Amino acid sequence: MILIALAAFAATGTRRASYCQAQPQTMIDGMLAAGLLSALLGLAQYHGVAALLHPWVALPMEPIGMAYGNLRQRNQFATLLSMALVALLWMYGRAGMRGRQGWLAAGALLIAGLAASTSRTGLLQLIVVVAAAGWMGWRERRLTADATAMPPATQPSLLPHPGWLLGALALYALLAWALPWSAVTVASIHAGGGRAGADVEGMLTRLREGAPPGHSRMLLWSNVLWLIGERPWTGWGWGQLSQAHYLAEYPGPRFVEILDNAHNLPLHLAVELGIPAAVLICGAFLWMVLAAQPWQERDPTRLMAWGVLGMIVLHSLVEYPLWYGPFQLVFGLCLGMLWPWRPTRAPADGAETPEVAQAREARARLAARLMATAILAAVGYAGWSYVRVSQPFLPAAERLAGWQDDPLARLDPDGRDWLFARQVRFAELALTPLTPQTAARVHALAQATLAFSPEPRVVVKLIDSARMLGLEQEAQFHVARLRVVYPEAYARWLAGKPPA
């Protein structure tokens, strides 16, 4: 999971001090460009006009009122915009007067995207950014005024005035109220004047009503805490939370979806690795943060890195952004930028000649190139393996040449396709018909896949194959679990229909 983060950390943290002191312009430009473009795409999705940009833009399930750019869901979309907002504050501090006006306008676009996301995590992140940047801006002006005896209003500053930052919250509130109306209006005009669908669920509605029954974070965390109580010392094993949730007999309500992540990083570490491991990992990270004392930081670049890390960590308390490559990459880069380093000093007696210094620099460049080559090779291998494994999940007409008729024949989960072995077995289970000849293989695949994705179609194949093999006790056990965990799928199975 954290391979990309470790690689990015190593590539950044092992460079010389000159790199760490240099402006991370490429990273900041990338976050800003991705954030601003995603905000535009999200607003197009929210107003129901994203189809005009298809296939370059994802089409949400809802025709209007849903925005997440090209990310998986709206909380990830909101975190990207929040990271871009932190990067924008860094750019603001380096810009001239006209440039600052442009960055304020760009900030308004990011806030509009956050409002369109209707993400409660995004709202919390915005409040944190405004509070932290407002406090730092006030402190900056006060210290400068004390040092120069100049009026605060005339002081050069790196951050916007706290009043402007509070205005960001007011702008968010205004947009949260206005965007549902604008979405319906724009969609109606696009539809030729008729009313385009039902009313849009705005941010105010989400804050007031919360999650649907059976989907709340509090219910999810209560289930996870119960599982932690069952195995507090060793946990259920890495990647085993979904199966543990499927097998669990909770004394109270059950989170109704497949639960493969605790949606809280410390809880996830505790439920899968045990409380001691979670305390050790989280405690070590907390110790490093306290030792670094970010509240005393003055360097703008390091403050920007702390801010971006804060957005990812805040998201990690309600979901799992570190399970996705883009956030892993930024997380690793920020750790590398913040890692303590010691500048290389020439010997006091001048023993290091220019030739020795050049050789040392050449070795550092060679190490960086070798690391970059290894990372590219790993990414290339993963991409090649992904293309192969994705073939069974595509319609026959969209598969590569030679894969249309039997996409499983060329896959080898125990060999070259080991990286996506679980997905290969899932595909084989889904595509293999259950007959007396295949019952043993289907049963073995269903048992193995249950830990990966205990969804109704897997459970049904496990039940049917167990019955065909005469394993009635095992079949009855999973019938009972299907009835409790997936009541709708159980009803369809009783009616002889395949799971939805």
N, C-alpha and C positions, 0 to 999 in steps of 0.2 A: 504493500500500500504506500509506503513512504519512500520507495526507491527514488522517485523523481525529486522529492524534497531533500533527501540525503545527497544526491548528485549535485543539485543546485547549491546546497550549503557548502559542499566540498569545493565546488568550482569557484564560489565566491569567497569563502572563508580562508582558503589556502593561498589566495593571491597576495601579493605584497601590499604594503601599506598604501602605496600610491593608488592602487585600485580602490581601496576602501575609502580613501579621501576623495576620489573622483566622484563626479556627479553621476548618479545612476540614471542617466537620461533615457537610456533605452527602455529600462523597466518602467519608468514613469510614463514615458510616451506611450508604451504599449497599454498600460492600465487605463490611461486617459482615453486613448483612441477606442479601446474596447468598451469602456464605460459609456462614452458619449454616443458611439454608434449603437450600442445595445439600448440606450435610452430612447433613441429615435425609433428603433425597431419595436421596442416595447409599446411606445405610444401608438404606432401604427397597428399593432395587434389589438391594443385596448379599444381602438376606435373602429375595428372591424375592416380595415383596409389592407391587412397584411397579405391577402391573396394576390394583390397587385405585384408583390415582390417575390412570390413563390417561383422557384423552389429555394431561393436564397434565404428565405425567412421561414421559420417554423410556424405552422398554423395551429393556434390553440384549439382545445376541445370546444370551448365556448366561442360563439361568433363574435361577441363583443364583451368588454369588461375583464379580459384576462391578458396579462402581459408578463412575459419572461424572456424576451429576446430569443436567442438560440441556445439558451441553457435549459437544464432539465426541468426546473421549476422556479417559482417566483422568489423563494428565499435565496437561492443561489444568484438569481438575477439581482436581488437587492444587495447582496454582499459585494458583487462586482461593482455596482454603482457606488456603494459606500467606500470601497477601496479607491475607486476613481476620485471620489470627493476628497479623500485624504491626500492623494497625489496632486489634486488641483490646488490644495492649500499650499503645497510646496512650490508649485509653479507660480502661484500668486505672489509669494514672497520674493521671487526673483524677477518679477515683471515690472515694467515702468507703469506710469499712471494709465495710459491708454490700454496697455496690455492687461492691467488689473480689471478694467471695466469689462474687457472681453472674457476674462476668467470668471467674473461674477455672473455674466450671462450664461457661460457654460455650466456653472454651478446650479443656476436655476433650471437648466435642462436636466441635470442629474436628479435634482429634487423632484421634478415632474415625473421622471421615470420611477423614482421611489414611491411616489404617491400612486402611480398607476399599478405598481406591483401589488398593492394592498398587502404587503408583507409586514407583519407585526415585528419580525426580526429587523427588517429594514428601518422601521420607525424607531426602534430602540437604538440601532446603530447611529441613526441621524442625531438622536438626542445626545448620545455619548460624544460624537464628533463635535457637536455644537458646544456642549459643556466643557470638554477638554480644550478645544481651540479658543473658546471665549475666555477661559481662565488663563491660558498661556498668553493670549493677546493682551489681557488686562495687566498681567505681570510684566510683560515686555514693555508696555508703555510706562508703567510705574517705575521700573528700574531705570529706563532710559531718562525719564524726567528727573529722577533723583540724581543721576550722574551728570546731567548737562544743565539742569535748572531751566530747561526749555518747557513751554506749555505742552501738555500731552497732545493737543490737537495738531501741533506742528512736527511731531516726532515721526521720523521714518520708521516704518514697522514692517515686519514680515508677515503678519497675519491680519485679516480684516478686523475692523472695529467690532467689539462684542455686540454692539447694536445690530450690525449687519448679520451677524451669526444668529441672533435671536430672530431676526427677520426671516431667516431660512425656515425656522419652525412655523412662523406665521404663514409663509408661502406654502408650506406643506399642508397646513390645515385648510387653507383656501382651496388648493388643488384637490385635496381629498373630498371636499364638498362639491366642487365644480366638475370634476372629471366624469362621474357617472352621467350627469346631464349632457355633457359634451359628447360622450360616447354614443348615447341614444340619438342625439341630434345628427351627428355625422353619419351614423349608420343608416338613419332614416333617409337622409339626403342621398346617400349612396344607393339605397334601395328604391329610389324614385319617388320619395315623398311619403311612403307608408311607414307605419310603425315597425321598427326592426327589432322584434323579439321582446323579451320581458325586461323589466328594470334591471339595471346593473347592480351587483353587490359591491358597494363601495367600502372604503376603509373603515368608515364610521360604523357600518353594519357589521363588519367582521369583528371590530373591537367590542361591540355591544353584544353580539350573539355568540361569539366564540366558535369553537370547532363543533361539527355535527356530533350527535351522540355516538359513543364508541370510538371516536377518533381523537380525543383530546390528549395533549401531552401529559397531563396529570394522570390520566388512566394508564397511558403507556408506561410512565415512570413507576407507577404503583405496581404494575405487572413485573417490571424489571427488578424492582426492589424485592419482590417476593421470590423471584428466581435467584437473586443474590443470596437471600437468606437460606435457600436450599443448598447452595454450594459456595459458602463464603470464602473458603481458603484457596481453592484451586480453580473455581469458575467452571463453566460448562465447556470450555475449549474454544479456541479461536475459530470464528466462523460458524459456531454452533447455536447462536441465539435463536435463529428462526426455528430450528428443530426443537429447541427447549421450549419455546413459546407454543409450538404445536402440541407438544406432549403434556404441557403443564395443566394441572387441575387447580385453577385459581379459586380461592374461597369467595371471591367477589366478582365484579364485572371483568370482562375480557376485552382487550384492544382487538378490534375486529379485523384488522389487516394483517398480512404477513409481516412479522416483526423480525427484521434481520439486522437492525441497528437500534441501539437504545436512545438515539437522538439526544445524547448527552455524552461527551467523550469520557469523563471520569466514570460515569455509570456503565458505559460500554466496556471499558477496560476491566471494571470490577466484575461484571456478569460473565465475561468470557475468560478472563485471566485470573480472577480472584481479587479480593480486597487487598492483600499485601502487595501484589504487583501493581495495582492501580495507585495505591498510596505511594509506592516507590517512584513510579513514573511521574505522576502529577506533582509529588513533593519535590522531585529533582527539578522539574521545570519551574515550579514556583520559587524554589531556592535560587535558581539562576536569575529569574526576573528580579527578585528582591535584592540580590547581590549587585545587579546592574543599575539599580536605582533610576529607572526611567523618569521619575518625577523631577530629578535633578538635571536631566539632559538639556543641553543648550544647542547642540548641533542640529540644524534643520533636517539634514538628510537622515540622521539617526532617529529623530522624532517622527519623520515620515514612515520609516520602517517600523517603529513601535506602533504607530497608528494603524498601519495595514495589518500587522500581526494581531492587534486588538480586535479588528473587524472579523478576522478569521476565527480567533479564539471565542469571541462572543457568539458567532454563528455555531461554533462547535458545542456550545452549551445547550442548544436546542435542536441541532441536526448533525450532519456528518460531512462538512465540506472537505475534510482531509481525505475522503475516499475518492476524490476527483482530481485528475491530473493538473488542471490549471491552478487550483488552490494549493496543491502540494508544491508546485513549482514556485509560486510567489512566496509561500511559507518558507521554503528552503533558502531562497534568495535573501529574504529579510533576516533569517537567522545568520546567514553568512555575513551580511552587512553589519550585524550587531555583535558578532563574535569578537571577544577581545583579542587584540593582536599587538605585537611588539615590532616597531619599525626596525628594519635591518640597518645596523650601524657598521661603518667601516672601522677596522681596528684602530686604536688610539695611536699606535706607532706608525700608521700609514703603510702597514705591511701589505694591504690589499692593493694590488696594481690594477690599472684599467683593464688589463687582459683577464685578470681573475674575476673582476666585477662583471665583465661581459660574458664570461663563461657561466657565472652563476645566473645571470639573466637568461641566457640561452637555455639552461637546464629548466628554469621555471617555465619558459615558453613551451619547451618540449613536453613537460609534464601536463600543462594545460591542454595542449593539442591532443596528447594521448587520452586524457580524460574525456575531451569532447568527442574524439573518435569512438571511444568505448560507449559513451552515451548514445551517439547516433546509431551505432551498431545494435545496441539493445532495443532502441526504438524501432529500427528497421525490422528486426526479428519479430518484435511484438506486432507490428503492422502486418507483416507477411502472414503470421499465424492467425491474426484476427480476420484477414480476408478469407483464409481457408475455412475457418470455423464458422464464419457468418453465412456460408453458402446454403446449409440446410434451412436457415431461417428466412431465406428469400424465396419469392415465387419462382417457379421453374424458369420462366421467361427472363428473369433478371439475373440468373446465375451465370457464372463463367462458363466458357465453352468446355465441354467434357464433364461438367458437374450437374447438368440438368436432370438426368434420369436417376442417378444414384449418388447424391451428394455425400453420403456417409462412407462410400467405399474407399475414398482416399484419405480419410481422417484416421489419426492414430493417437488416441488420448494417452496411451502409455509410452509414446515415443516422442515424435517431433511436435505433436500438438499438446504437450504437457501443460503449457501455459494456460490454455483454456480447456483443460480436460473435463471439468465439471459441465461446461456448456456443451461439449461434444456428447457426453453421456445423456444430458437432458434432451438434446436433439435426437439421439438414437432412440431414447425412450418414447418420445413423441411420435416418431415416424415408424416404429416397429409395431406391426399389428400383433395382437395377442392371439396366439393359436397354441394348441398342445405342444407343437414343436418349439415355439419361442417362449413358452411360459417361464422356464427357468431363467432365461436371459432377461426377460422383461422384469421378473421379480427381483433379480440382482440389481438391475439398473434402477428400479423404483426405490429399493432400499438405499442405494448410494445417493440418489438424487434427493431423497427426503431431507437430508442434512443441508443440501444446497438450496432447494426451493420447495418447501412442503405445501405446494398449492393443490387445489382440488384435483386437477387432472393427474397429478403424480399419485395422490392418495388413492384415487379410484383405480388406477392401474395396479397399484400395490395390492388393493383388496381383491380385484378380479384375478390377478395372477396367483395370489396366495390360495384362493379358492380352487383354482384350476390345478394347483399342485397338492391339494388336500390339506393345506395349512389353515384349517378353519378357525383355530383359536387366534392366530395372528390376524386373520381377516376380520373377525368380530371385534378385536381391539381397535382396529383402524376404522371400522364402521362407527364405533362409538365416538372416536375422535372426530370423524367427519361430521357427525351429527352436532357435536358441540362447537367445533371451530368454524365450520362452514355450513350453517343450516340451510341456506339457499341451494348450495351445490348438493347437499344431501337429499333435498327434496327432488331435485332434477335427476339424481342418480336412482332414486326409488321409482321415478316415472320412466326410467329407461332412456333418459336423455343425457348427452355428454355434458360435462361441466362447461359453464359459460366462459 
